[in-house]
Structures are given as C-alpha cells and as structure tokens.
C-alpha cells in the first residue's frame, strides 16, 4: 500500500515566520507533527511519503504513485484545500482528511470522500484495516479522548531536518481552563492527558540520535496543565541532558499561573527551556472576566512577565482586541503594556469566534455571527458583529501592529527584555547558520530596509552593554523583520 501524506502551505501568519526563514536558509519553521505521528501507525510493509508543501512541491508523480492521499489541516489552511482536492481528483486518488479544520467544519467540504474527526489514535487500527480492504467509511469519528500513552514515536525519517528551524514534540493534550474564545477544550478537552517522562524522552532521544541539536517546540495546549506531571518530566529532562550532553533547547506554551510556582520555573530553565508563549490577551480586567480568562485575573501581568524574564525565560505573548468589554482606549493600553513589559514577540489579533467554541455559540444565539473564521488572526477582520465600531477596531488594530513593530519601538522592547532577563540554565547552541543569519541581517536590516539607523544603534549599544546576549538580540531583530512584514500587509 502506498500512502501520500500532504500538509498544505501555511499562509503568511505570526507562526509561519516566513520572512525570517531566509536569514537562516530554512524552508519552514516547524514540521507537520500530526502527520508524522499518524504515519507511525501504518504497517511496516506499507510505503509512506510525506509532502510538506511549505518545503516541497506536490508533484503529479507524487499523486500517480499514491493509492491514498491523506491531508491534515488547520483552520488557517482552509483556502489551500480546494486546489489540493482538485489535483487528487484529476488522478482519481481517494482523499482522507483530518485535523482541526475538518473536525469542526467537515460539512464545508462536500467533495472530500472520507474524514477522520477528532483525535485519530483510537481510529487508526480500523482505518488501516479498511484501507487495506478498500472499503473506507465516509466518516471515522473519535468517541473518546485517547490515552496519549498509546501515541507512537513520530516518523522523523519522513522529513529532511535541514529544511526546518525547529522540531516539534508533544507531552500533553488538553487545558484545565475554559477561556470562552479558545477551541482547545473543543479539540482536546479540559483534563490534561500526558505522556510518561520516559515516553517523551524516547522521542527526544530519537531526534538526538538523528543529529538534531537545536530548538524543540513542545507543542502542548498548556505545558503546565498538570503541574506534577510537568515537574516529573522536567526532572527527567535535567538528568537526560546531563547524561547525553545534548545541545537541544526548548520552547512551549503555558498559562500565566506558571509564574506562581518558582520550583516549576526553575526546573524549566534547568531542563533547557528558553521561551514560553503565554496568552495574556488583554490588560483590561473587564475583558478578562468577560472571556473567563480566570488564570490572568487579579494579577499584575507586567510583573508576571518580568518575573519569568528574570527566571531566564523569554516571554512570547498572545493578545486579542475586540471583546465586548474593551474600553475605547484599548489600543493605547495594549501598546503600553507590551512596551513596558518587554514582550518582544507580541502576537496581536482581532477576536474571531472559532467554530464550536463557547464564544461562537453565544454569538450565534445573539445573532451576531456573520461568517466563518479563517483561523488567521493576522487578518484585519472579525467574523461577528462587535460592540465597538468595526471600522474603529480594524483601523486601530492596523495602527497598533505598525506601532509595535516600528523599528525604534521594537528594538526598545528587546532592550527592556535584555535588561530584565537573567540568562541561566544550559547555554544556547550557536551554529554556523546563526553566523550566516547575522551577516544577512547586516545587509538586509542594516543597509537595505527602513530602520537601518535604529538597527545599527541597537547593535552597537547591545555589544557595549550586553555583549553576552548579543546573539539573542540579533535573533530577535530578525524575528522582528518577519512581524514588520505581517504588520505592513494588514
């Protein structure tokens, strides 16, 4: 049996890091972990090929070769799907589609023959049997949350590591919180399910043995959803690092209450975690209460950021504008919070009601849903009728993004971060590609693009005041180039 796994092109979003990839001569930021994991369920005598369209072209030869085509997609990939389906139909290849896009919206794809809805682990044995017999059902739907202890090691052999900036692994699924706008609880539930520490370390060990030495993204919905299990993993990671002398470092996503547990923060840093993405959403207390972001309520979020920075972590932040409770000065307050806290990578989006979320159902009941979400929060659109004037929100969002990533403001934010950050734990690995990226930045940021004077001032002052953090500063400057492009395109 020949199975072709296809991952669509990701549009220009925050998480694509498209405009930063050229500096490090890579083709994609992250590999398609879901497809790599699904591939491990197929019998060893089956031939499996993966085409990540962010890295390679999907050729006619690929489609002629395949007996089945399996597509995994997120909501942000929606516009790319029809073209892939049409090409499969030209070659008479049956399509099996899965992932978040189809789990919450498969009804919109009448021309797809077969769907796998929800988490696929418990469905794969039956799916494989039906593929072998040629009698696939229209829909395979997960009726329960699988035990992630049954998840196999991803098929790393299906990708070329050289094309990616970061590898991805997953320790847990689910989040104990229930933010109104978030679809995590729809997809993965509110009870975090974790792998055993030995299970995840076995995955990392395979990466290490295959030569991976750089950043690994632990793509959990909330890495600290089960703090005791997270700590157990971190202790084993510390021992694994000591035993193997690996140079890998880690980033992940966690809720703001990570700051309440100093032991947890210390273990993360000692285990090699360098970055953590936190959903701050808004400095408005009323808006936090509206969306039930209880983990952020009643705390000074600027202090939260600075505490994590002082612990040795770079804080990346998610922010949302467009809540019913947002005040008229929300854009000013967002800008001031982000600048003052030194959240360098600030991913700001207009609120959208994602399918099947509590927000979607509330707005639908109120008659305010106007269209389906694209899943791309960098688009200056809302898919519902907001309380504040729509034009005010759209124009304010565009201006906020331009302000945040204007060179002077952006470099000032890096300075604020470097001032509070206390580097500790294993040192970041410096590779030849980092030196190449620096040389490219000298030309692109220091000579070619607007903001070159601010770039040179930033480089010189960082070398003079914080020379040990210079490599990190340049990496952030390069990431800012990507976000500046995103802001400009709004």
C-alpha positions in Angstrom: 0.0 0.0 0.0 1.3 3.5 -0.9 0.1 6.4 1.2 0.8 10.0 0.4 0.6 12.4 3.4 0.1 16.1 2.4 0.4 19.2 4.6 -0.9 22.4 2.9 1.0 25.7 2.6 0.7 27.9 5.7 -0.3 31.4 4.8 1.7 34.4 6.0 0.8 34.5 9.7 2.6 35.1 13.0 3.5 31.5 13.4 4.8 31.0 9.8 7.9 33.1 10.5 8.1 33.2 6.7 10.1 36.4 6.4 12.7 35.3 9.0 13.4 32.0 7.3 15.5 33.5 4.5 18.0 34.6 7.2 18.7 31.1 8.3 18.3 29.4 4.9 15.3 27.3 6.0 12.1 26.5 4.3 9.7 26.1 7.2 9.5 26.9 10.9 8.0 23.6 12.1 7.4 20.1 10.7 3.8 18.7 10.5 3.9 16.7 13.7 0.4 15.3 13.3 1.1 13.6 10.1 4.5 12.4 11.3 2.7 10.8 14.2 -0.1 9.3 12.1 2.5 7.8 9.8 3.8 5.7 12.7 0.5 3.8 12.8 0.9 2.3 9.4 2.2 -1.3 8.9 5.9 -1.5 8.3 5.5 -3.0 4.8 3.4 0.0 3.6 5.2 2.7 1.6 4.7 6.2 3.1 5.7 9.5 1.7 5.1 12.9 3.2 4.9 16.2 1.2 5.1 19.3 3.4 4.0 21.9 0.8 5.9 24.5 2.9 9.1 22.7 1.9 8.4 20.8 -1.3 6.1 20.9 -4.3 3.3 18.4 -4.6 4.0 16.9 -8.0 2.0 14.9 -10.4 4.4 12.0 -9.9 3.5 12.0 -6.2 -0.2 11.7 -6.9 0.3 9.0 -9.6 2.4 7.0 -7.1 -0.2 7.0 -4.2 -3.0 4.6 -3.5 -4.4 7.0 -0.9 -3.9 10.7 -0.1 -4.2 11.8 3.5 -4.5 15.5 4.2 -4.1 17.1 7.7 -5.0 20.8 8.0 -5.8 23.5 10.5 -8.4 26.2 10.0 -5.8 28.6 8.6 -5.3 26.2 5.7 -8.9 26.3 4.5 -8.3 28.3 1.3 -5.5 25.9 0.2 -7.6 22.7 0.4 -9.8 23.0 -2.8 -6.7 23.1 -5.1 -5.2 20.0 -3.4 -8.5 18.1 -3.7 -8.9 19.1 -7.3 -5.5 17.7 -8.1 -6.3 14.5 -6.3 -9.5 14.1 -8.3 -7.6 14.6 -11.6 -5.6 11.5 -10.8 -8.6 9.6 -9.3 -7.0 9.4 -5.9 -9.2 8.9 -2.8 -8.7 11.5 -0.1 -8.8 11.0 3.6 -8.9 14.3 5.5 -8.3 15.0 9.2 -7.1 17.7 11.6 -8.8 20.7 13.3 -10.1 22.2 10.1 -12.2 19.1 9.3 -13.0 18.1 12.9 -15.1 21.3 13.4 -16.1 22.0 9.8 -16.1 19.0 7.5 -19.5 19.8 6.2 -18.0 22.6 4.1 -16.0 20.0 2.1 -18.6 18.0 0.2 -16.0 16.9 -2.4 -13.9 15.0 0.1 -14.7 11.3 0.3 -13.5 10.4 3.8 -13.0 12.2 7.1 -11.2 11.4 10.3 -12.7 13.6 13.0 -11.1 14.2 16.4 -8.0 12.6 17.8 -7.1 9.8 15.5 -5.2 7.3 17.7 -8.1 5.1 18.6 -9.4 5.2 15.0 -6.2 4.2 13.2 -6.5 0.4 13.5 -9.9 0.4 11.9 -8.8 2.9 9.3 -5.8 0.9 8.3 -7.9 -2.3 8.0 -10.5 -0.5 5.8 -7.7 1.0 3.7 -6.3 -2.5 3.2 -9.7 -3.9 2.2 -10.6 -0.9 0.0 -13.9 -0.3 1.9 -13.5 3.1 3.6 -16.3 4.7 5.5 -17.3 8.3 4.9 -16.6 9.3 8.5 -14.4 8.0 11.3 -15.3 9.9 14.4 -13.4 9.6 17.8 -15.9 8.9 20.5 -13.5 9.3 23.4 -10.2 11.0 24.3 -7.3 8.6 23.7 -4.7 7.9 26.3 -1.6 9.6 24.9 0.5 6.8 26.3 -0.5 4.9 23.1 1.0 7.6 20.8 4.0 6.2 18.9 7.2 8.0 18.2 6.8 10.2 15.1 8.3 9.1 11.8 11.2 11.5 11.7 12.6 9.6 8.8 10.0 11.1 6.5 11.4 14.6 6.7 14.7 16.3 6.0 15.8 18.1 9.2 17.8 20.6 7.2 14.6 22.4 6.0 13.3 23.2 9.4 14.2 25.8 12.1 12.6 23.9 15.0 11.4 20.3 15.6 8.2 19.6 17.5 7.1 17.1 20.1 4.0 16.8 22.3 3.9 15.9 26.0 0.3 16.6 26.9 -3.1 17.4 25.4 -5.9 19.5 26.9 -6.1 22.5 29.2 -7.8 22.8 32.6 -9.0 26.3 31.8 -12.1 27.2 29.8 -11.5 30.5 28.0 -14.6 31.4 26.0 -12.8 32.1 22.7 -10.5 29.1 22.8 -11.1 25.9 20.8 -8.6 23.8 22.8 -11.3 22.3 25.1 -13.4 21.5 22.0 -10.5 19.6 20.4 -8.7 18.1 23.4 -10.8 18.6 26.5 -10.2 20.2 29.9 -8.5 17.2 31.6 -4.8 17.3 30.6 -3.5 13.9 29.4 0.2 13.4 29.5 2.8 11.0 28.2 5.2 9.4 30.7 8.5 11.2 31.0 10.3 8.2 29.6 8.0 8.2 26.6 8.8 11.8 25.7 12.5 11.4 26.4 12.5 8.4 24.0 11.2 10.8 21.3 13.8 13.3 22.1 16.5 10.7 22.1 15.5 9.6 18.6 15.8 13.3 17.5 19.2 13.5 19.2 20.4 10.2 17.5 19.3 11.6 14.2 21.6 14.6 14.7 19.1 17.3 15.9 20.8 19.8 18.2 18.6 22.9 18.0 15.3 24.2 19.3 12.4 21.8 20.0 8.9 23.2 20.4 6.8 21.3 23.0 3.5 22.0 21.3 1.2 21.3 24.3 -2.0 23.2 24.7 -0.8 24.1 28.1 2.5 22.5 29.2 1.7 23.1 32.9 -1.9 21.9 32.7 -0.8 19.1 35.1 2.0 20.6 37.1 3.0 17.5 38.9 3.4 15.6 35.7 5.3 18.5 34.1 7.7 18.6 37.0 8.3 14.9 36.8 9.2 15.3 33.1 11.4 18.3 33.8 13.4 16.4 36.4 14.0 13.6 34.0 14.9 16.0 31.3 17.6 17.5 33.5 19.0 14.1 34.1 18.8 13.2 30.4 20.7 16.4 29.5 23.4 15.6 32.0 23.7 12.1 30.7 23.8 12.9 26.9 25.3 16.4 26.9 22.7 17.3 24.3 22.6 20.9 23.0 18.8 21.0 22.4 16.8 23.8 23.9 13.0 24.0 24.3 10.1 26.4 23.9 6.5 25.8 24.9 3.1 27.3 25.7 1.9 27.7 29.2 -0.7 29.7 31.2 0.2 32.7 33.2 0.0 30.9 36.5 3.3 29.2 35.7 4.8 32.2 37.5 3.2 31.2 40.8 5.4 28.1 41.1 9.1 29.1 41.4 10.2 25.4 41.5 8.4 24.8 38.2 10.1 27.8 36.6 13.5 26.8 37.9 13.1 23.2 36.6 12.0 24.5 33.1 15.2 26.7 32.9 17.4 23.9 34.2 15.9 21.5 31.6 16.8 23.8 28.8 13.6 25.8 28.2 14.4 29.2 26.7 11.0 30.5 25.6 7.4 30.3 26.8 4.3 31.6 25.0 1.7 33.0 27.3 -1.8 34.1 26.3 -2.2 37.5 28.1 -5.0 38.6 25.7 -5.7 42.0 27.2 -4.7 44.4 30.1 -8.5 45.1 30.5 -9.7 43.4 33.7 -13.3 43.6 32.4 -12.4 41.9 29.2 -10.5 39.1 31.0 -13.6 38.5 33.1 -15.9 38.5 30.1 -13.9 35.8 28.3 -13.4 33.8 31.5 -9.6 34.1 31.4 -9.6 33.4 35.1 -5.9 32.5 35.3 -5.0 36.1 34.3 -7.5 37.8 36.6 -6.3 39.5 39.7 -2.7 39.6 38.9 -0.2 42.2 37.7 0.6 40.9 34.3 3.6 43.2 33.8 5.1 41.7 37.0 4.3 38.2 35.7 6.3 38.9 32.5 9.3 40.4 34.3 9.4 37.5 36.9 9.6 35.0 34.1 12.2 37.0 32.3 14.3 37.2 35.5 14.0 33.4 35.8 15.7 33.1 32.5 12.7 32.7 30.1 11.9 34.8 27.0 8.2 35.5 27.2 6.2 35.5 23.9 2.7 36.8 24.2 -0.7 36.4 22.6 -3.1 39.4 22.7 -6.6 39.9 21.5 -8.7 43.1 20.7 -12.4 43.1 20.1 -14.0 41.9 23.3 -17.4 43.4 24.1 -15.9 44.9 27.3 -12.9 46.5 25.6 -12.7 50.3 26.5 -12.2 52.9 23.8 -8.5 53.3 24.8 -7.8 49.6 24.4 -5.2 50.0 21.7 -3.3 52.5 23.8 -3.4 50.2 26.8 -2.2 47.2 24.8 0.7 49.2 23.3 1.8 50.5 26.7 1.5 47.1 28.3 3.6 45.3 25.6 6.3 48.0 25.6 6.5 48.3 29.4 6.7 44.5 29.9 9.2 43.8 27.2 7.2 41.1 25.5 9.3 41.3 22.3 7.2 38.8 20.2 3.7 40.2 20.7 1.2 38.3 18.6 -1.9 40.6 18.5 -5.0 39.6 16.7 -8.6 40.8 16.3 -11.1 38.5 18.1 -12.7 35.8 16.0 -15.2 33.3 17.0 -13.8 29.9 16.2 -16.2 27.0 15.3 -17.8 25.2 18.2 -16.3 27.4 20.9 -18.5 28.8 23.6 -17.9 32.3 22.1 -19.2 31.0 18.8 -22.3 29.5 20.2 -23.0 32.6 22.4 -22.7 35.0 19.4 -24.7 32.6 17.2 -27.5 32.7 19.8 -27.3 36.5 19.8 -27.5 36.6 16.0 -24.1 38.2 15.7 -22.1 35.6 13.7 -21.6 37.0 10.1 -19.2 34.5 8.6 -16.9 31.6 9.4 -13.4 32.3 10.8 -10.4 31.9 8.6 -8.3 30.9 11.6 -5.7 33.6 10.6 -5.6 36.1 13.4 -3.3 38.4 11.4 -6.1 39.4 9.1 -7.8 42.7 10.0 -11.3 41.2 10.1 -13.8 40.0 12.7 -16.3 37.3 11.8 -19.0 38.7 14.1 -20.8 42.0 14.8 -18.7 43.7 17.5 -19.9 46.0 20.2 -17.3 48.7 19.4 -17.4 50.2 15.9 -16.0 47.7 13.4 -14.0 50.4 11.5 -12.6 51.7 14.8 -11.4 48.2 15.7 -9.9 47.4 12.2 -8.1 50.7 11.9 -6.9 50.6 15.5 -5.6 47.1 15.0 -3.6 48.0 11.9 -2.1 51.1 13.6 -1.3 49.1 16.8 0.6 46.5 14.8 2.6 49.1 12.9 3.4 50.9 16.1 4.6 47.7 17.8 6.9 46.6 15.0 8.2 50.1 14.0 12.0 49.6 14.4 12.5 52.1 17.2 9.7 50.7 19.4 10.6 47.1 18.6 14.3 47.5 19.4 13.3 49.3 22.6 11.3 46.3 23.6 14.3 44.0 23.1 16.3 46.3 25.3 13.7 46.0 28.0 13.7 42.2 27.8 17.5 42.0 27.9 17.6 44.3 30.9 15.3 42.0 32.9 16.4 38.7 31.5 18.8 36.7 33.6 20.2 34.0 31.3 20.6 30.7 33.2 20.4 27.0 32.5 22.1 25.3 29.6 23.6 27.8 27.1 22.0 28.3 23.7 23.8 26.5 20.9 25.4 28.7 18.3 25.6 27.2 14.8 27.2 28.3 11.6 23.7 29.2 10.4 23.5 31.8 13.3 26.6 33.5 12.0 25.2 33.4 8.4 21.9 35.0 9.7 23.9 37.7 11.4 25.8 38.6 8.2 22.5 38.6 6.2 20.9 40.9 8.9 23.8 43.4 8.4 22.8 43.7 4.8 19.0 43.4 4.9 18.3 45.2 8.2 21.5 47.4 8.3 21.6 48.6 4.8 18.6 47.7 2.7 15.5 48.1 4.8 13.9 51.1 6.5 15.0 51.3 10.1 18.7 50.7 9.4 19.9 53.6 11.7 17.8 52.1 14.6 19.3 48.7 13.8 22.9 49.9 13.9 22.2 51.9 17.1 20.7 48.7 18.6 23.6 46.5 17.6 26.3 48.9 18.9 24.6 49.6 22.3 23.9 45.9 22.8 27.6 45.0 22.1 28.7 47.6 24.5 26.3 47.0 27.3 25.2 43.3 27.0 27.8 41.5 24.8 26.9 38.1 26.2 23.3 38.5 25.0 24.2 39.8 21.5 23.4 36.6 19.7 19.9 36.5 21.3 19.4 40.2 20.4 20.2 39.6 16.8 17.9 36.6 16.6 15.0 38.8 17.9 15.9 41.6 15.5 15.5 39.0 12.6 12.1 37.8 14.0 11.0 41.4 14.1 11.7 41.7 10.4 9.0 39.0 9.9 6.5 40.7 12.1 7.1 44.1 10.4 6.1 42.4 7.1 3.0 41.0 8.7 2.0 44.4 10.0 2.7 46.1 6.7 0.4 43.6 4.9 -2.6 44.3 7.1 
